[in-house]
Amino acid sequence: MVFRSRSGPVTGTYGVDKEQVIGILNDVIATEVVCWLRYTRHAISATGTTRRLLESILEEEEEHADDLLDLIGS
């Protein structure tokens, strides 16, 4: 059973600056987006095995971002 506070997962007793946490989470998701963009750019210009490898990495980066967004949203 998961207990959810009516005021959301961050309550007054959390003890950490909410704005700092939001800033860190924004930085982390921005890093994932930049990685995805970087690998996308390389995949566009790559061919053969290298392209398939980069496409695989792209899928992993997208999964990382999705996992992070799921964590933030829960």
mmCIF file as gemmi writes it, N, C-alpha and C atoms, coordinates in Angstrom:
data_model
loop_
_atom_site.group_PDB
_atom_site.id
_atom_site.type_symbol
_atom_site.label_atom_id
_atom_site.label_alt_id
_atom_site.label_comp_id
_atom_site.label_asym_id
_atom_site.label_entity_id
_atom_site.label_seq_id
_atom_site.pdbx_PDB_ins_code
_atom_site.Cartn_x
_atom_site.Cartn_y
_atom_site.Cartn_z
_atom_site.occupancy
_atom_site.B_iso_or_equiv
_atom_site.pdbx_formal_charge
_atom_site.auth_seq_id
_atom_site.auth_asym_id
_atom_site.pdbx_PDB_model_num
ATOM 1 N N . MET Axp A 1 ? 0.844 -1.176 0 1 0 ? 1 A 1
ATOM 2 C CA . MET Axp A 1 ? 0 0 0 1 0 ? 1 A 1
ATOM 3 C C . MET Axp A 1 ? 0.894 1.244 0 1 0 ? 1 A 1
ATOM 4 N N . VAL Axp A 2 ? 0.55 2.183 -0.839 1 0 ? 2 A 1
ATOM 5 C CA . VAL Axp A 2 ? 1.302 3.434 -0.94 1 0 ? 2 A 1
ATOM 6 C C . VAL Axp A 2 ? 0.469 4.552 -0.33 1 0 ? 2 A 1
ATOM 7 N N . PHE Axp A 3 ? 1.054 5.251 0.635 1 0 ? 3 A 1
ATOM 8 C CA . PHE Axp A 3 ? 0.38 6.386 1.248 1 0 ? 3 A 1
ATOM 9 C C . PHE Axp A 3 ? 0.713 7.646 0.467 1 0 ? 3 A 1
ATOM 10 N N . ARG Axp A 4 ? -0.27 8.384 0.073 1 0 ? 4 A 1
ATOM 11 C CA . ARG Axp A 4 ? -0.067 9.649 -0.632 1 0 ? 4 A 1
ATOM 12 C C . ARG Axp A 4 ? -0.676 10.777 0.189 1 0 ? 4 A 1
ATOM 13 N N . SER Axp A 5 ? 0.156 11.744 0.49 1 0 ? 5 A 1
ATOM 14 C CA . SER Axp A 5 ? -0.299 12.914 1.236 1 0 ? 5 A 1
ATOM 15 C C . SER Axp A 5 ? -1.209 13.753 0.343 1 0 ? 5 A 1
ATOM 16 N N . ARG Axp A 6 ? -2.169 14.424 0.92 1 0 ? 6 A 1
ATOM 17 C CA . ARG Axp A 6 ? -3.063 15.29 0.137 1 0 ? 6 A 1
ATOM 18 C C . ARG Axp A 6 ? -2.319 16.476 -0.461 1 0 ? 6 A 1
ATOM 19 N N . SER Axp A 7 ? -1.201 16.858 0.157 1 0 ? 7 A 1
ATOM 20 C CA . SER Axp A 7 ? -0.438 17.994 -0.373 1 0 ? 7 A 1
ATOM 21 C C . SER Axp A 7 ? 0.627 17.549 -1.369 1 0 ? 7 A 1
ATOM 22 N N . GLY Axp A 8 ? 0.583 16.287 -1.79 1 0 ? 8 A 1
ATOM 23 C CA . GLY Axp A 8 ? 1.555 15.785 -2.75 1 0 ? 8 A 1
ATOM 24 C C . GLY Axp A 8 ? 2.702 15.079 -2.048 1 0 ? 8 A 1
ATOM 25 N N . PRO Axp A 9 ? 3.659 14.609 -2.806 1 0 ? 9 A 1
ATOM 26 C CA . PRO Axp A 9 ? 4.747 13.837 -2.222 1 0 ? 9 A 1
ATOM 27 C C . PRO Axp A 9 ? 5.717 14.683 -1.409 1 0 ? 9 A 1
ATOM 28 N N . VAL Axp A 10 ? 5.727 15.989 -1.596 1 0 ? 10 A 1
ATOM 29 C CA . VAL Axp A 10 ? 6.636 16.865 -0.848 1 0 ? 10 A 1
ATOM 30 C C . VAL Axp A 10 ? 5.809 17.65 0.158 1 0 ? 10 A 1
ATOM 31 N N . THR Axp A 11 ? 6.046 17.361 1.425 1 0 ? 11 A 1
ATOM 32 C CA . THR Axp A 11 ? 5.312 18.037 2.489 1 0 ? 11 A 1
ATOM 33 C C . THR Axp A 11 ? 6.221 19.033 3.193 1 0 ? 11 A 1
ATOM 34 N N . GLY Axp A 12 ? 5.688 19.777 4.134 1 0 ? 12 A 1
ATOM 35 C CA . GLY Axp A 12 ? 6.446 20.769 4.881 1 0 ? 12 A 1
ATOM 36 C C . GLY Axp A 12 ? 7.572 20.171 5.709 1 0 ? 12 A 1
ATOM 37 N N . THR Axp A 13 ? 7.475 18.894 6.031 1 0 ? 13 A 1
ATOM 38 C CA . THR Axp A 13 ? 8.516 18.242 6.834 1 0 ? 13 A 1
ATOM 39 C C . THR Axp A 13 ? 9.613 17.632 5.97 1 0 ? 13 A 1
ATOM 40 N N . TYR Axp A 14 ? 9.571 17.845 4.668 1 0 ? 14 A 1
ATOM 41 C CA . TYR Axp A 14 ? 10.552 17.246 3.741 1 0 ? 14 A 1
ATOM 42 C C . TYR Axp A 14 ? 11.968 17.677 4.088 1 0 ? 14 A 1
ATOM 43 N N . GLY Axp A 15 ? 12.164 18.938 4.454 1 0 ? 15 A 1
ATOM 44 C CA . GLY Axp A 15 ? 13.455 19.412 4.917 1 0 ? 15 A 1
ATOM 45 C C . GLY Axp A 15 ? 14.448 19.816 3.842 1 0 ? 15 A 1
ATOM 46 N N . VAL Axp A 16 ? 14.068 19.765 2.599 1 0 ? 16 A 1
ATOM 47 C CA . VAL Axp A 16 ? 14.952 20.162 1.506 1 0 ? 16 A 1
ATOM 48 C C . VAL Axp A 16 ? 14.253 21.266 0.718 1 0 ? 16 A 1
ATOM 49 N N . ASP Axp A 17 ? 15.03 22.212 0.228 1 0 ? 17 A 1
ATOM 50 C CA . ASP Axp A 17 ? 14.48 23.307 -0.554 1 0 ? 17 A 1
ATOM 51 C C . ASP Axp A 17 ? 13.849 22.768 -1.842 1 0 ? 17 A 1
ATOM 52 N N . LYS Axp A 18 ? 12.532 22.925 -1.941 1 0 ? 18 A 1
ATOM 53 C CA . LYS Axp A 18 ? 11.802 22.397 -3.092 1 0 ? 18 A 1
ATOM 54 C C . LYS Axp A 18 ? 12.312 22.983 -4.406 1 0 ? 18 A 1
ATOM 55 N N . GLU Axp A 19 ? 12.645 24.249 -4.428 1 0 ? 19 A 1
ATOM 56 C CA . GLU Axp A 19 ? 13.149 24.883 -5.655 1 0 ? 19 A 1
ATOM 57 C C . GLU Axp A 19 ? 14.491 24.28 -6.074 1 0 ? 19 A 1
ATOM 58 N N . GLN Axp A 20 ? 15.321 23.933 -5.105 1 0 ? 20 A 1
ATOM 59 C CA . GLN Axp A 20 ? 16.607 23.308 -5.413 1 0 ? 20 A 1
ATOM 60 C C . GLN Axp A 20 ? 16.383 21.924 -6.026 1 0 ? 20 A 1
ATOM 61 N N . VAL Axp A 21 ? 15.458 21.162 -5.461 1 0 ? 21 A 1
ATOM 62 C CA . VAL Axp A 21 ? 15.142 19.835 -5.997 1 0 ? 21 A 1
ATOM 63 C C . VAL Axp A 21 ? 14.612 19.953 -7.42 1 0 ? 21 A 1
ATOM 64 N N . ILE Axp A 22 ? 13.71 20.885 -7.649 1 0 ? 22 A 1
ATOM 65 C CA . ILE Axp A 22 ? 13.161 21.089 -8.992 1 0 ? 22 A 1
ATOM 66 C C . ILE Axp A 22 ? 14.271 21.479 -9.962 1 0 ? 22 A 1
ATOM 67 N N . GLY Axp A 23 ? 15.191 22.345 -9.527 1 0 ? 23 A 1
ATOM 68 C CA . GLY Axp A 23 ? 16.317 22.744 -10.368 1 0 ? 23 A 1
ATOM 69 C C . GLY Axp A 23 ? 17.192 21.57 -10.745 1 0 ? 23 A 1
ATOM 70 N N . ILE Axp A 24 ? 17.478 20.7 -9.783 1 0 ? 24 A 1
ATOM 71 C CA . ILE Axp A 24 ? 18.3 19.518 -10.058 1 0 ? 24 A 1
ATOM 72 C C . ILE Axp A 24 ? 17.588 18.579 -11.021 1 0 ? 24 A 1
ATOM 73 N N . LEU Axp A 25 ? 16.304 18.346 -10.794 1 0 ? 25 A 1
ATOM 74 C CA . LEU Axp A 25 ? 15.544 17.468 -11.69 1 0 ? 25 A 1
ATOM 75 C C . LEU Axp A 25 ? 15.479 18.05 -13.103 1 0 ? 25 A 1
ATOM 76 N N . ASN Axp A 26 ? 15.319 19.353 -13.22 1 0 ? 26 A 1
ATOM 77 C CA . ASN Axp A 26 ? 15.329 19.992 -14.54 1 0 ? 26 A 1
ATOM 78 C C . ASN Axp A 26 ? 16.676 19.804 -15.227 1 0 ? 26 A 1
ATOM 79 N N . ASP Axp A 27 ? 17.765 19.935 -14.472 1 0 ? 27 A 1
ATOM 80 C CA . ASP Axp A 27 ? 19.101 19.722 -15.037 1 0 ? 27 A 1
ATOM 81 C C . ASP Axp A 27 ? 19.291 18.289 -15.522 1 0 ? 27 A 1
ATOM 82 N N . VAL Axp A 28 ? 18.786 17.343 -14.734 1 0 ? 28 A 1
ATOM 83 C CA . VAL Axp A 28 ? 18.936 15.934 -15.105 1 0 ? 28 A 1
ATOM 84 C C . VAL Axp A 28 ? 18.154 15.628 -16.376 1 0 ? 28 A 1
ATOM 85 N N . ILE Axp A 29 ? 16.919 16.084 -16.473 1 0 ? 29 A 1
ATOM 86 C CA . ILE Axp A 29 ? 16.128 15.804 -17.676 1 0 ? 29 A 1
ATOM 87 C C . ILE Axp A 29 ? 16.705 16.55 -18.878 1 0 ? 29 A 1
ATOM 88 N N . ALA Axp A 30 ? 17.237 17.75 -18.66 1 0 ? 30 A 1
ATOM 89 C CA . ALA Axp A 30 ? 17.876 18.497 -19.754 1 0 ? 30 A 1
ATOM 90 C C . ALA Axp A 30 ? 19.097 17.738 -20.272 1 0 ? 30 A 1
ATOM 91 N N . THR Axp A 31 ? 19.854 17.129 -19.371 1 0 ? 31 A 1
ATOM 92 C CA . THR Axp A 31 ? 21.012 16.338 -19.781 1 0 ? 31 A 1
ATOM 93 C C . THR Axp A 31 ? 20.583 15.16 -20.64 1 0 ? 31 A 1
ATOM 94 N N . GLU Axp A 32 ? 19.506 14.488 -20.257 1 0 ? 32 A 1
ATOM 95 C CA . GLU Axp A 32 ? 19 13.37 -21.061 1 0 ? 32 A 1
ATOM 96 C C . GLU Axp A 32 ? 18.572 13.843 -22.449 1 0 ? 32 A 1
ATOM 97 N N . VAL Axp A 33 ? 17.919 14.984 -22.523 1 0 ? 33 A 1
ATOM 98 C CA . VAL Axp A 33 ? 17.475 15.518 -23.816 1 0 ? 33 A 1
ATOM 99 C C . VAL Axp A 33 ? 18.684 15.861 -24.696 1 0 ? 33 A 1
ATOM 100 N N . VAL Axp A 34 ? 19.703 16.476 -24.102 1 0 ? 34 A 1
ATOM 101 C CA . VAL Axp A 34 ? 20.911 16.826 -24.86 1 0 ? 34 A 1
ATOM 102 C C . VAL Axp A 34 ? 21.598 15.56 -25.382 1 0 ? 34 A 1
ATOM 103 N N . CYS Axp A 35 ? 21.69 14.536 -24.55 1 0 ? 35 A 1
ATOM 104 C CA . CYS Axp A 35 ? 22.284 13.274 -25.004 1 0 ? 35 A 1
ATOM 105 C C . CYS Axp A 35 ? 21.491 12.694 -26.158 1 0 ? 35 A 1
ATOM 106 N N . TRP Axp A 36 ? 20.178 12.695 -26.037 1 0 ? 36 A 1
ATOM 107 C CA . TRP Axp A 36 ? 19.33 12.172 -27.106 1 0 ? 36 A 1
ATOM 108 C C . TRP Axp A 36 ? 19.542 12.958 -28.395 1 0 ? 36 A 1
ATOM 109 N N . LEU Axp A 37 ? 19.592 14.273 -28.296 1 0 ? 37 A 1
ATOM 110 C CA . LEU Axp A 37 ? 19.822 15.101 -29.484 1 0 ? 37 A 1
ATOM 111 C C . LEU Axp A 37 ? 21.186 14.83 -30.095 1 0 ? 37 A 1
ATOM 112 N N . ARG Axp A 38 ? 22.208 14.686 -29.263 1 0 ? 38 A 1
ATOM 113 C CA . ARG Axp A 38 ? 23.557 14.422 -29.753 1 0 ? 38 A 1
ATOM 114 C C . ARG Axp A 38 ? 23.602 13.092 -30.51 1 0 ? 38 A 1
ATOM 115 N N . TYR Axp A 39 ? 23.041 12.027 -29.916 1 0 ? 39 A 1
ATOM 116 C CA . TYR Axp A 39 ? 23.044 10.73 -30.584 1 0 ? 39 A 1
ATOM 117 C C . TYR Axp A 39 ? 22.173 10.736 -31.837 1 0 ? 39 A 1
ATOM 118 N N . THR Axp A 40 ? 21.085 11.514 -31.837 1 0 ? 40 A 1
ATOM 119 C CA . THR Axp A 40 ? 20.25 11.638 -33.03 1 0 ? 40 A 1
ATOM 120 C C . THR Axp A 40 ? 21.041 12.254 -34.168 1 0 ? 40 A 1
ATOM 121 N N . ARG Axp A 41 ? 21.768 13.305 -33.87 1 0 ? 41 A 1
ATOM 122 C CA . ARG Axp A 41 ? 22.578 13.975 -34.891 1 0 ? 41 A 1
ATOM 123 C C . ARG Axp A 41 ? 23.625 13.022 -35.46 1 0 ? 41 A 1
ATOM 124 N N . HIS Axp A 42 ? 24.279 12.244 -34.607 1 0 ? 42 A 1
ATOM 125 C CA . HIS Axp A 42 ? 25.283 11.291 -35.075 1 0 ? 42 A 1
ATOM 126 C C . HIS Axp A 42 ? 24.641 10.162 -35.874 1 0 ? 42 A 1
ATOM 127 N N . ALA Axp A 43 ? 23.468 9.695 -35.439 1 0 ? 43 A 1
ATOM 128 C CA . ALA Axp A 43 ? 22.786 8.604 -36.15 1 0 ? 43 A 1
ATOM 129 C C . ALA Axp A 43 ? 22.362 9.029 -37.546 1 0 ? 43 A 1
ATOM 130 N N . ILE Axp A 44 ? 21.981 10.289 -37.695 1 0 ? 44 A 1
ATOM 131 C CA . ILE Axp A 44 ? 21.566 10.784 -39.009 1 0 ? 44 A 1
ATOM 132 C C . ILE Axp A 44 ? 22.705 10.684 -40.016 1 0 ? 44 A 1
ATOM 133 N N . SER Axp A 45 ? 23.932 10.967 -39.562 1 0 ? 45 A 1
ATOM 134 C CA . SER Axp A 45 ? 25.065 10.972 -40.492 1 0 ? 45 A 1
ATOM 135 C C . SER Axp A 45 ? 25.804 9.632 -40.555 1 0 ? 45 A 1
ATOM 136 N N . ALA Axp A 46 ? 25.46 8.69 -39.675 1 0 ? 46 A 1
ATOM 137 C CA . ALA Axp A 46 ? 26.142 7.395 -39.649 1 0 ? 46 A 1
ATOM 138 C C . ALA Axp A 46 ? 25.494 6.419 -40.626 1 0 ? 46 A 1
ATOM 139 N N . THR Axp A 47 ? 26.241 5.371 -40.936 1 0 ? 47 A 1
ATOM 140 C CA . THR Axp A 47 ? 25.718 4.319 -41.818 1 0 ? 47 A 1
ATOM 141 C C . THR Axp A 47 ? 26.046 2.951 -41.23 1 0 ? 47 A 1
ATOM 142 N N . GLY Axp A 48 ? 25.366 1.938 -41.731 1 0 ? 48 A 1
ATOM 143 C CA . GLY Axp A 48 ? 25.673 0.557 -41.394 1 0 ? 48 A 1
ATOM 144 C C . GLY Axp A 48 ? 25.573 0.237 -39.914 1 0 ? 48 A 1
ATOM 145 N N . THR Axp A 49 ? 26.563 -0.516 -39.445 1 0 ? 49 A 1
ATOM 146 C CA . THR Axp A 49 ? 26.598 -0.992 -38.063 1 0 ? 49 A 1
ATOM 147 C C . THR Axp A 49 ? 26.635 0.165 -37.079 1 0 ? 49 A 1
ATOM 148 N N . THR Axp A 50 ? 27.373 1.199 -37.417 1 0 ? 50 A 1
ATOM 149 C CA . THR Axp A 50 ? 27.471 2.353 -36.524 1 0 ? 50 A 1
ATOM 150 C C . THR Axp A 50 ? 26.103 2.985 -36.328 1 0 ? 50 A 1
ATOM 151 N N . ARG Axp A 51 ? 25.342 3.091 -37.4 1 0 ? 51 A 1
ATOM 152 C CA . ARG Axp A 51 ? 24.006 3.684 -37.292 1 0 ? 51 A 1
ATOM 153 C C . ARG Axp A 51 ? 23.105 2.833 -36.398 1 0 ? 51 A 1
ATOM 154 N N . ARG Axp A 52 ? 23.158 1.518 -36.58 1 0 ? 52 A 1
ATOM 155 C CA . ARG Axp A 52 ? 22.331 0.632 -35.747 1 0 ? 52 A 1
ATOM 156 C C . ARG Axp A 52 ? 22.719 0.742 -34.276 1 0 ? 52 A 1
ATOM 157 N N . LEU Axp A 53 ? 24.02 0.857 -34.009 1 0 ? 53 A 1
ATOM 158 C CA . LEU Axp A 53 ? 24.482 1.023 -32.629 1 0 ? 53 A 1
ATOM 159 C C . LEU Axp A 53 ? 23.954 2.327 -32.046 1 0 ? 53 A 1
ATOM 160 N N . LEU Axp A 54 ? 24.043 3.405 -32.807 1 0 ? 54 A 1
ATOM 161 C CA . LEU Axp A 54 ? 23.564 4.699 -32.33 1 0 ? 54 A 1
ATOM 162 C C . LEU Axp A 54 ? 22.052 4.69 -32.127 1 0 ? 54 A 1
ATOM 163 N N . GLU Axp A 55 ? 21.327 4.001 -32.994 1 0 ? 55 A 1
ATOM 164 C CA . GLU Axp A 55 ? 19.872 3.907 -32.824 1 0 ? 55 A 1
ATOM 165 C C . GLU Axp A 55 ? 19.539 3.155 -31.543 1 0 ? 55 A 1
ATOM 166 N N . SER Axp A 56 ? 20.34 2.137 -31.216 1 0 ? 56 A 1
ATOM 167 C CA . SER Axp A 56 ? 20.148 1.405 -29.964 1 0 ? 56 A 1
ATOM 168 C C . SER Axp A 56 ? 20.402 2.313 -28.759 1 0 ? 56 A 1
ATOM 169 N N . ILE Axp A 57 ? 21.454 3.107 -28.841 1 0 ? 57 A 1
ATOM 170 C CA . ILE Axp A 57 ? 21.763 4.052 -27.762 1 0 ? 57 A 1
ATOM 171 C C . ILE Axp A 57 ? 20.653 5.084 -27.635 1 0 ? 57 A 1
ATOM 172 N N . LEU Axp A 58 ? 20.106 5.52 -28.762 1 0 ? 58 A 1
ATOM 173 C CA . LEU Axp A 58 ? 18.998 6.48 -28.745 1 0 ? 58 A 1
ATOM 174 C C . LEU Axp A 58 ? 17.807 5.925 -27.976 1 0 ? 58 A 1
ATOM 175 N N . GLU Axp A 59 ? 17.496 4.661 -28.215 1 0 ? 59 A 1
ATOM 176 C CA . GLU Axp A 59 ? 16.384 4.038 -27.496 1 0 ? 59 A 1
ATOM 177 C C . GLU Axp A 59 ? 16.65 4.024 -25.993 1 0 ? 59 A 1
ATOM 178 N N . GLU Axp A 60 ? 17.903 3.729 -25.607 1 0 ? 60 A 1
ATOM 179 C CA . GLU Axp A 60 ? 18.256 3.722 -24.191 1 0 ? 60 A 1
ATOM 180 C C . GLU Axp A 60 ? 18.119 5.118 -23.581 1 0 ? 60 A 1
ATOM 181 N N . GLU Axp A 61 ? 18.573 6.139 -24.3 1 0 ? 61 A 1
ATOM 182 C CA . GLU Axp A 61 ? 18.466 7.507 -23.789 1 0 ? 61 A 1
ATOM 183 C C . GLU Axp A 61 ? 17.004 7.91 -23.627 1 0 ? 61 A 1
ATOM 184 N N . GLU Axp A 62 ? 16.173 7.501 -24.568 1 0 ? 62 A 1
ATOM 185 C CA . GLU Axp A 62 ? 14.745 7.812 -24.468 1 0 ? 62 A 1
ATOM 186 C C . GLU Axp A 62 ? 14.126 7.1 -23.262 1 0 ? 62 A 1
ATOM 187 N N . GLU Axp A 63 ? 14.549 5.844 -23.027 1 0 ? 63 A 1
ATOM 188 C CA . GLU Axp A 63 ? 14.063 5.117 -21.86 1 0 ? 63 A 1
ATOM 189 C C . GLU Axp A 63 ? 14.506 5.79 -20.565 1 0 ? 63 A 1
ATOM 190 N N . HIS Axp A 64 ? 15.746 6.276 -20.535 1 0 ? 64 A 1
ATOM 191 C CA . HIS Axp A 64 ? 16.232 6.987 -19.346 1 0 ? 64 A 1
ATOM 192 C C . HIS Axp A 64 ? 15.347 8.198 -19.049 1 0 ? 64 A 1
ATOM 193 N N . ALA Axp A 65 ? 15.064 8.972 -20.087 1 0 ? 65 A 1
ATOM 194 C CA . ALA Axp A 65 ? 14.231 10.166 -19.906 1 0 ? 65 A 1
ATOM 195 C C . ALA Axp A 65 ? 12.816 9.776 -19.464 1 0 ? 65 A 1
ATOM 196 N N . ASP Axp A 66 ? 12.258 8.736 -20.084 1 0 ? 66 A 1
ATOM 197 C CA . ASP Axp A 66 ? 10.909 8.282 -19.702 1 0 ? 66 A 1
ATOM 198 C C . ASP Axp A 66 ? 10.885 7.81 -18.253 1 0 ? 66 A 1
ATOM 199 N N . ASP Axp A 67 ? 11.915 7.045 -17.843 1 0 ? 67 A 1
ATOM 200 C CA . ASP Axp A 67 ? 11.997 6.588 -16.459 1 0 ? 67 A 1
ATOM 201 C C . ASP Axp A 67 ? 12.064 7.746 -15.493 1 0 ? 67 A 1
ATOM 202 N N . LEU Axp A 68 ? 12.865 8.733 -15.844 1 0 ? 68 A 1
ATOM 203 C CA . LEU Axp A 68 ? 13.006 9.916 -14.991 1 0 ? 68 A 1
ATOM 204 C C . LEU Axp A 68 ? 11.682 10.664 -14.883 1 0 ? 68 A 1
ATOM 205 N N . LEU Axp A 69 ? 10.999 10.828 -16.01 1 0 ? 69 A 1
ATOM 206 C CA . LEU Axp A 69 ? 9.715 11.53 -15.99 1 0 ? 69 A 1
ATOM 207 C C . LEU Axp A 69 ? 8.684 10.755 -15.172 1 0 ? 69 A 1
ATOM 208 N N . ASP Axp A 70 ? 8.717 9.412 -15.275 1 0 ? 70 A 1
ATOM 209 C CA . ASP Axp A 70 ? 7.811 8.605 -14.452 1 0 ? 70 A 1
ATOM 210 C C . ASP Axp A 70 ? 8.114 8.783 -12.968 1 0 ? 70 A 1
ATOM 211 N N . LEU Axp A 71 ? 9.404 8.835 -12.641 1 0 ? 71 A 1
ATOM 212 C CA . LEU Axp A 71 ? 9.8 9.027 -11.247 1 0 ? 71 A 1
ATOM 213 C C . LEU Axp A 71 ? 9.36 10.387 -10.724 1 0 ? 71 A 1
ATOM 214 N N . ILE Axp A 72 ? 9.54 11.404 -11.53 1 0 ? 72 A 1
ATOM 215 C CA . ILE Axp A 72 ? 9.14 12.755 -11.127 1 0 ? 72 A 1
ATOM 216 C C . ILE Axp A 72 ? 7.629 12.842 -10.959 1 0 ? 72 A 1
ATOM 217 N N . GLY Axp A 73 ? 6.902 12.173 -11.845 1 0 ? 73 A 1
ATOM 218 C CA . GLY Axp A 73 ? 5.445 12.249 -11.827 1 0 ? 73 A 1
ATOM 219 C C . GLY Axp A 73 ? 4.783 11.407 -10.759 1 0 ? 73 A 1
ATOM 220 N N . SER Axp A 74 ? 5.55 10.509 -10.124 1 0 ? 74 A 1
ATOM 221 C CA . SER Axp A 74 ? 4.897 9.635 -9.135 1 0 ? 74 A 1
ATOM 222 C C . SER Axp A 74 ? 4.897 10.218 -7.742 1 0 ? 74 A 1
